[in-house]
Amino acid sequence: MQIKPFRIEQYFGKYEFTARYLLSSSDAESRTIKELLDLEPGAHERLLEHWCGYTESPGAPWLREAIAAIYQQIKSGDVLVLAAAEEGIFVLYHALVGPGDHVIVETPCYESGLELARSTGAQVSEWRRTFESGWAHDVAALEKLIQPNTKVIYINTPHNPTGLLMPAPVFRQVLALAASRNIILFSDEVYRELEHDPATRLPAACEGYERGVSLGSMSKTYGLPGLRLGWLASRDPEIIRRCLEFKYYTTICSSAPSEFLTALALRHREVLVQRNLQIVLGNLRLLDAFIQQRPHWFDWVKPNAGPIGFAHFKPERDVLGFCEEVVCDSGVLLLPGTVYEQPRHIRFGFGRKNMPESLAQFGACLDAHS
């Protein structure tokens, strides 16, 4: 397997745990284990008594039931539990795709969505979206990319890094296009349930199409990345079976305490979502005003889902150098768009409670530059 360096994680690894102000984080506000246990009477005692042996490779039956409850048509047997979304992407591509196959990836995207497809030896085409078009989805362009050997189409909605939800008519067209050619539609939905207007929520791909696969995670919407739990959901039993067979060579099974805490959190996910949505909406108002007040620095397509957005960086200078200068001088961590092959952009994160403080510090830094 040949794979390129993971630039996003390399950049965060360099600065994330030393920078004081995180203004690029992709997750929502987290909670302590105590706060999770307080959601349910008796949970503290049950956790202390929870057995720390091996767990079932597909995931504990009661955990898969809790995950299936997020959906309308999914049963527990349609769910495969994995060590966060990252393992889900790795396992699906390597279980289902190889040399001689063709994969289409919506870009820009989280780097593993593209590079892990390439690492299988498959031919990979990019379904590109651009700032100049308002990040619009060109379905006609997607259709032209399809080849007789196209095995998987990867999409991400709500989208990283733009924070935009795929419009419902476009989503239906993409589903129909994949179904008409029996192509697996791999839908990264880790920000689902954090739409800024819940009425705009799309159906999960695993429910809209028999060969649709939905990728879920505890890390983003629910703000629990430390649990390292994610899942694949699909009504195609062969897809789940083959992914499980590959998982035997990666993690085999999940952490027993994480399974317990994940199931607990999902039983009360409305509580987690509502708090995080309020944080996101409040912070977005501040961030949008910040950008509008600095038209010589930035403009953007305002996000409508999730805790991140992708701002166009207007100064004629190296965006990576700018972001590194900001973090070194002021302790404010931004994510340069170079990690998405978008050298004129910066990713902002607005899912944390302390974002107003981080934004004020960044504003002071810009004023000093000016």
N, C-alpha and C positions, 0 to 999 in steps of 0.2 A: 504494500500500500504506500503510495506517494501522497504526501499532504503538505501544504504550505503552512508556514507559521501562522498562528491564530492571533492576528494583530490586535483585535479588540481586547482579548484577554491579556495579551502582553502589555498593552498600554495601561489597563486597569491594575494589573499586577505591579506595575512600576509606581503607581501613584495612589491607588484607592485607599490603602490602609495607613497612609501618612498624611494625605491632604485633609485639612480641617473642614472644608466646605465642599460637599458633593453636590454638584449642580448638573450631573449627567447620569445619575443612577436610573436604571431601567425598571426598578421594582417599586412597589408601593410600600408604605410604612409597615414595619414589622411589629411583632409582639413578643413578649417574653413567654416562656413555657408556663409560668404561673398564670398569666392572663388567659392562655388557652385552656388550662385546666379549670379555671374559674368559670368557664362557659357552661360547665356541666357538673352537677352535684355528684360527688363520689369519684370524679375522674382522677384526682390526685392519688387516691388509694389504689385505684385500678392500674395506674401507670407503675406504681411501685411494685405491684404484684405481676406485672406483665413479663412474660417469659422472653429471655434474650437469646433464644436458640435460633436456628435457621428458620426462615419463613418460606412459604410456598413461592416457587419461582414466578408464577403469573401474578402474584400478590395475594394477600389474605382474602378469603371470600367476602368477609364483612367490609374490607376496604374497597374491593371492586364494586360491591353493592352501593357504597357511599358515593363512589365516582359515577356509577351508572345513573344515580339519582339526579345528577346535573342535567341529564339529557331526557328526552321524551321517549325515544324508541330503543335505547341501548339497554342491554341486559348485562349482568355482571360478567358473563362469559365472553362478551364483546370487548372487554377491557384487559389490557396488559400493563401492569405497573412497572415503572422503570426508575432508575436513579436520575431524576430530573429530566427536563426536556432535552438536554444535550445528548443523553444516552438514547432517547427516543429517535432523534434524528440519525444518529450513528447506526443504530440497529436497523431501522427501516431501510435506509439506503443499502446497507451491506447485506441484509437478508434478501432483498428483492431485486437489486440492480447489479449489473456487472458489465464487463467488456461486451460490446455488441449491442448494448442497450442505449437508449437516448433519454435524457432527462431535461425538462424545462424548469427553470427556476426564476421566480419573480424577483427582480432586483431593483434597487438596492435591498439588501437583506442582512440579517445576522449572519456572520461569516460562515458558520458551519452549514447553513442551509445550502450554500453554494459549494464550498470546498469539500465537504464530505461527499457530495454527489460526484465531484470530480475524482475523489480518492478511490472510487470503486472501479475506475477504468472506463466508465461509461462516457459517451459523448454528452456534453452539457451545453445547452443554449440558454441565454438569458432573455427573459421577458422584461425588458427595461421600461422603467417609468422615470420621468424627468421632472425637475422643478419647473422648467420652462413651460410644460404643459399642465401645470397645477397638479402634478403627480397622478394624472389621469391613467386609467387602465385602457389600453388599446386592444380590444378583444380580437379585432381583425389581424393585428400583428401576432397575437398569440396563436391564432389558427394557422398562420403561415409558417410558424416554427415547428408545427407537429410533423413528425416523420412516421413512416410505417413501423419503425421500431421504438417509438416513444413509449416508455414504460411508466413514467411518473411525471406529473406536473406538481411542483411545489408552490404553494401560495402562503401568504402570511396576512391574516386579518383578524383583529386590528393589527396595524402594521408597525414593525420596527424597521427603520427609525422615524418614519414620518408622523406616527400617531394618528393615522387616518384609517377609517373603516372602508372596506370595499363597498361601493354602492350596491344595494340589493339587486337591481336589474343586471349589473355586471356579474355578481356572484351566481345568479341563476344561469347566465350565459356560459360561464366557466364550467359549472356543473354539467350543463347539457353537452358542452363540447367534449369534456372528458368521457361522459357516458356514451356518447355517440361512437367513440373509438375504443371503448373498454380500457381507458387509461386510468391508472390509480391517481386519485387526487389527494395529495398529501397537504393538509391544511394546518398550518401552525396557528393555533388559537390560544396561545398562552395569555393573551390580554382579554380574552372573552369574559364577559360580565363586568367589564370596566368601561363600557361605552358611556360617553358623557350624557347621552340621552338613552336610557334603557330601552325605549321604544324602537330604537334603530337596530337592536341586536339582530344579527343574522342567525339563521339556523346553523347548527353544526354540520360540517361536511359529512360526518359519519352518519347523519340522519337524512341528508339530502340526496345521497347516492350510495348504492350498495358497495361500491369500491372506493368510497371516500374514507379517508383516515384522518381523524382529528388528534392533534397533539395538544395535551394539556399539562399544566404545571402548577405546583403550589407556590412558585417563586414570585410571580408578577402581580396578578390581580389580588391574591390573598396575602401577599407580603410575607411569605414564609420560606425564603430561599434556603435557610439553614436546615430545613427538613430534607432537602435533596430528593424530592419525590415528584415524579411526573408520570404520564401515562399515554398510551395510544388507545384509541377507541375506533372500532370498525365493525360493521355487520358482515364483513367477509371473513369467514372463519379461517380460510387458508392464509390470509395476510397475518392474522394474529398468531396462527400456528408457526409460520415461518419466522416471524419476529421473536417468538418465544424460543425457538430452536437456536437462534443466534444469541439471544440473551444468556444462554447457558455458557457462552464463551466470554461474556463480559462481566456482569456482576452476579450472575446466578440468581440471587434473590435480594430483597431490599432489607434495610435496617428495621428491626422489630420495633424499637421505640418510635421511629419516624412513621411507620405504618399506623401505630396507635394514635399518634398526635395528628396525622393527616386525616384519618377517619373522623376524629373528634372535631377538627376544624371544619371539615366539609359538612358535618351535621349542623353546623352553625355558620355556614358560609355567608348567609345574608348579613350577619353582624359584621363580619370582616369586610365584605364588599361595601356596605353602606358607609362605614367609617372612612375607608380608603377613597371612595368616590367623592366624599365631601372634601377631603384633603386635596385631591386632584383638582376639583372644580375651583376651589378657593385659590389654589396656587396658580392655576392656569390664567385666571383673571389678572393676577399680578404680573405674570411672565409676559402675557400678551401686551399689557400696557407698557411694560419695560421695553419690549421690542418696538412697539409703535412710537415710543418717545425717542428712539435712537435709529431713525431711518437711514442715517449715514453708516451705521454699523450692520444692521440686519433687516431682512424681511422674511416672511414665511407664509406657508399655508397653515392656518391655525388648526391644530389637532382637534379631533372629535371623538377620540377613543384612546384609553390608556394613559400612562403617566410620562410619556416622552413626546418630543417634537423635534423637527429638523429645520433649523434656521439657516437661511442663505447668508453667508458671510461676505459683506460687500467690499471691505478694504482689499486693495491689490497687494496682498502679502501672503506668505506661506501659512496656511491654517494650522498645521501641526506645530510649527514654531511658535505661533501665537498662543495656542493652548498650553504648550509647555512653559512659555514665559509667564502666563497667567497663574498656573498652578505653583510655580516656583516663587513668584513674587507675592502672591496674595493668598495662596492656599486654596484657591477655588478650582475644582476639577471639572473641566469640560471634556467632551469626547470629540476629537477632530474627525471630520467626515472622510479623511483619507482612509480610515479603516473600512469604509464602505465604497471605496473608489469614488468618493464625492468630495474632491478637494476644495470646494467652495462652500462647504456646509459645516455646521457644528450641531451635535445632538445635545439637547437639554433634557434633564429629568426633573419632573415636578410632582413626584409622588411622596416625598418625605415631608414631615411636619416642619422641619427646620429650613425648608426651602426659602422662606422670606429672608432669613438671616444670610443665607448663601447668596441670594440675589442682591441684597444690599451690599455685600462685600464685593461682588463682581461689578456692581455699578460704580463703586468707589474706585475700583481698579481701572475701569474704562475712562472715568473722569480724569484719572492721573495720566492715562495714555493720551487723552485729548489735549 
